[in-house]
Amino acid sequence: MNIDEAKREEILPEFGTPVRTDIDPLESGHAFLVASKHQKSRKNAEGTYAGYVAGCGGDVWWIDHGDGDVGAYLTTEVFDRE
């Protein structure tokens, strides 16, 4: 199941699902209750779905960029790889 399908079904994707991120420049990520290193790791890049931020109702996802960075993203900032 890809990201678009998971969102339509209102379920979380499988761990390791390939994604791309496109951060909203108006959303700095500072409101996320996560460590600053995960806020600073936000970038427009490819990665894989690694989980969700507990306490955020599944609306904030962990994305592993494969370079040691794991960022926290709103579900509206995560898309299928093209």
NORDAJO-V84762 format. One record per run of one state. SS is the DSSP state (h for helix, s for strand, l for the rest). FROM is the first residue (numbers start at 1). TO is the last residue. If there is no record, write none. Layout:
ss/from/to
SS/FROM/TO
SS/FROM/TO
This chain:
ss/from/to
l/1/2
h/3/9
l/10/17
s/18/21
l/22/35
h/36/40
l/41/45
s/46/52
l/53/59
s/60/64
l/65/69
s/70/74
h/75/77
s/78/80
l/81/82
